[in-house]
Amino acid sequence: MDTPDAPRKRRSPAPGERQRDAERTRERILDAAVEIFSAKGPAGARVAEIARRAGVNQQLISYYFDGKDGLYREIGRRWRAYEAQAIPDDLDLGEQVRRGVRASVDPRFGGRLLAWEGLTDSEGEGEGEAGPDAEERDARLRHEVERIRERQRAGEVDDRIDPAALLLITISAGNALAVYPQLARALFGAAADSPEVVDRYAEELASAVGRLAEAGRRGGTTSDDTPGRHGPGAPVDPPPPAPR
């Protein structure tokens, strides 16, 4: 007489499988967090809603990220890791801007988060200034300003431009499709994240920034006592003699 098969014991997952499962869970949480933070801002986002969107137990957010602030910091780190690989410092400014525009509309990185931070920053006391990601963000900004100064010293960028102002201009303009989708839709006649609008705007902005670099190369060296510098305190050529 045949006996029924004994119940099979559940196999414990191997360490590599557990690691892959953990990584997939973390990514689901991060993707959901970007959606919720982008839609409601850092202050309005709720951990319970992020957990529901990710389809995980709320306690896993504390386990993997140490709560909401840690989750927000991890979103910033994920962006900087992508930025370091996809938008390296050795690219010319035009290409950096081109890639930055395309990344700004990528839903994985939450281009609207910068706008939310700014809107909730009240004279340095809101999320924009004192948020959990502020220290790492500010260090990266200082590094980027110094890189522009290096380009100016090398004659690659017009040295009449304040590096901090130029960086703010490129960040703001590069993020425009994510921050002002309604304006882009009205101006270009298509959704701000549509491939045709993203490509068109990225190329136009890169071209505009590239012309700034060309102006620096035409201007020559940045030395104060060398012709070619047109910044404050530079020597001014005398006017031509009046015709007789």
Steps between C-alpha positions, in 0.01 A plus 500: 500500500634831398554749778444868437810703438638663809458877500799671351702720725523859388849574383666795666619757245869508435694810615525628144123466453433684825731779387323532165160504671617772737636710214174467306300599808722804559458610138121464519497714813726763340291516182182541704664764719606707199141494373351605834767760583467648149122518525469631857840636597723384786269645764180356355629151426399226744692180567179297508404618153848424365478148646158443339625622164803269523287207621712440809461502875556848641758363744730415208551871436638539850703181460663595170511880523453596866176683428387786281811718530728210418284417200523858377879496541520178302308658211764774494781245507340305217484815291863591573614147416320524167635851441861395566472220245278654232599868528872497591701816565719457192212557256468845349230718653267465204499121519457510877192716457365276224523193720369687802182602316433139404560381857270768643192343340596145598244391764767303688677818616219743584592822324213677675656444842727804458193718447326355805807565713511860386130559557519370856817694584407799713813714536723204564274319744305268271576175320694681231771612741487264795370183338668166568694513172624860535860432608581256219315715246690815598836323482420390146401855403829639633687240297314596183571871552871421534489296178360804317782713641750246369339521156526877515869485591552266207326744265211263433227718652459877488661624820272804518223276630462433873546118533231471766254695286582289195441179697165626629399599147585158356330311785186712477477488122590132491216417738239716326314216328443328835411817691291677233334224296197722432718771345691249290173350377369844400825602333586178317152359442576163660552348844813620678631144540430396140816394312464773238474780758779360719736461203418842356540683830816310596666589170399867514617545859825316434561723200440815705736389776755388242506852357606627843795265487588619150494859623759405762727341240474804275579728792841342554677462832351610828805691622416854612789660306453311175286624211188297457364537852191719517403464865498771765834675533624384160694746283282681249630566149510870411241614249615548141595856401217714370502548123639833384 
